Amino acid sequence: MAIPAPEDTYDKVLQAAEELFGEQGFAGTSLQAIADRVGVTKAALYYHFRTKDELLDALLRPALNDLDRVLEVAESRRGTTARQRLLFEGYVDFLIRYRTLAVILDRDVAIGRHPAIQPRLASITARVREVLDDVDDSVEYRVSTAVAMGGIYSAVAAFPELPDDDLARILRGVVRKLLGPRRRAPGPIGTTA
């Protein structure tokens, strides 16, 4: 058997880790199992990743960087409606692009709570809330935006058999229906608009 080049090994290790984390969970996957899946020695794996934590970081970093970019685009827009629309569209595209990782994060709570990942996820969650939370919106609309965000994520995990384009189209339609026209919070009692 030919020994893979180091750059090939790096990519193959990430692919094997993603597969095994999906099958066995983060805690249930050993570095040896990853090395075995790739067909390299554990020492060859250590050339790229000294620990499973480093490997997890390398696996999730590109996805989290892309999610940061989605948020940056949404945050840079003026007007709550435009920011929220860009966030939802970007979030759908992001989850479709990283479907396997989304399913892993959905099913393996340990990864989302991992000390190497949790602070970054908490920061992203806070930024999402800032984009979605407009006190001028009715409480019903604000609840709808929260349901839409969680529902998008859940649907990606629940329907892995749907083709990407079909799922993205359906999710965008569901978000449009769920959010509908923007509803503003009522003014104080006794005032007229």
Backbone hydrogen bonds, N-H to C=O, Kabsch-Sander energy under -0.5 kcal/mol:
donor,donor_aa,acceptor,acceptor_aa,energy
9,T,5,A,-2.8
10,Y,6,P,-2.3
11,D,7,E,-1.6
12,K,8,D,-2.6
13,V,9,T,-2.9
14,L,10,Y,-2.1
15,Q,11,D,-2.4
16,A,12,K,-2.7
17,A,13,V,-2.8
18,E,14,L,-2.4
19,E,15,Q,-2.3
20,L,16,A,-3.0
21,F,17,A,-3.1
22,G,18,E,-1.7
23,E,19,E,-1.9
24,Q,20,L,-3.7
25,G,20,L,-0.6
25,G,21,F,-1.5
29,T,26,F,-1.3
30,S,28,G,-0.5
34,I,30,S,-1.8
35,A,31,L,-2.7
36,D,32,Q,-2.8
37,R,33,A,-2.2
38,V,34,I,-2.1
39,G,35,A,-2.1
40,V,35,A,-2.2
45,L,41,T,-1.7
46,Y,42,K,-2.4
47,Y,43,A,-1.0
48,H,44,A,-0.5
48,H,45,L,-1.4
49,F,45,L,-2.6
55,L,51,T,-1.6
56,L,52,K,-2.5
57,D,53,D,-2.4
58,A,54,E,-2.4
59,L,55,L,-2.1
60,L,56,L,-2.4
61,R,57,D,-2.6
64,L,60,L,-2.7
65,N,61,R,-2.7
66,D,62,P,-2.1
67,L,63,A,-2.3
68,D,64,L,-2.2
69,R,65,N,-1.9
70,V,66,D,-2.1
71,L,67,L,-2.2
72,E,68,D,-2.7
73,V,69,R,-2.4
74,A,70,V,-2.1
75,E,71,L,-3.4
76,S,72,E,-1.5
77,R,74,A,-1.2
83,R,79,G,-2.3
84,Q,80,T,-2.9
85,R,81,T,-2.5
86,L,82,A,-2.4
87,L,83,R,-2.2
88,F,84,Q,-2.7
89,E,85,R,-2.6
90,G,86,L,-2.6
91,Y,87,L,-2.6
92,V,88,F,-2.3
93,D,89,E,-2.2
94,F,90,G,-2.7
95,L,91,Y,-2.7
96,I,92,V,-2.3
97,R,93,D,-2.4
98,Y,94,F,-1.9
99,R,96,I,-1.1
102,A,98,Y,-2.6
103,V,99,R,-2.4
104,I,100,T,-2.3
105,L,101,L,-2.8
106,D,102,A,-2.1
107,R,103,V,-2.3
108,D,104,I,-2.5
109,V,107,R,-0.7
111,I,108,D,-1.4
112,G,108,D,-1.0
113,R,109,V,-1.4
114,H,111,I,-1.2
117,I,114,H,-1.7
118,Q,114,H,-3.6
120,R,117,I,-0.5
121,L,117,I,-2.2
122,A,118,Q,-2.7
123,S,119,P,-2.0
124,I,120,R,-2.3
125,T,121,L,-2.7
126,A,122,A,-2.2
127,R,123,S,-2.1
128,V,124,I,-2.4
129,R,125,T,-2.3
130,E,126,A,-1.9
131,V,127,R,-1.9
132,L,128,V,-2.4
133,D,129,R,-2.9
134,D,132,L,-1.1
135,V,133,D,-0.6
137,D,134,D,-2.4
138,S,183,R,-2.8
142,R,138,S,-2.2
143,V,139,V,-2.6
144,S,140,E,-2.2
145,T,141,Y,-2.1
146,A,142,R,-1.6
147,V,143,V,-2.6
148,A,144,S,-2.6
149,M,145,T,-2.2
150,G,146,A,-2.2
151,G,147,V,-3.0
152,I,148,A,-2.5
153,Y,149,M,-1.7
154,S,150,G,-2.6
155,A,151,G,-2.7
156,V,152,I,-1.9
157,A,153,Y,-1.6
158,A,154,S,-2.3
159,F,155,A,-1.9
162,L,159,F,-1.3
167,L,163,P,-2.7
168,A,164,D,-2.8
169,R,165,D,-2.2
170,I,166,D,-2.5
171,L,167,L,-2.8
172,R,168,A,-2.4
173,G,169,R,-2.0
174,V,170,I,-2.5
175,V,171,L,-2.4
176,R,172,R,-2.2
177,K,173,G,-2.3
178,L,174,V,-3.0
179,L,175,V,-2.7
180,G,176,R,-2.4
184,R,182,R,-0.5
185,A,136,D,-3.8
191,T,188,P,-1.6
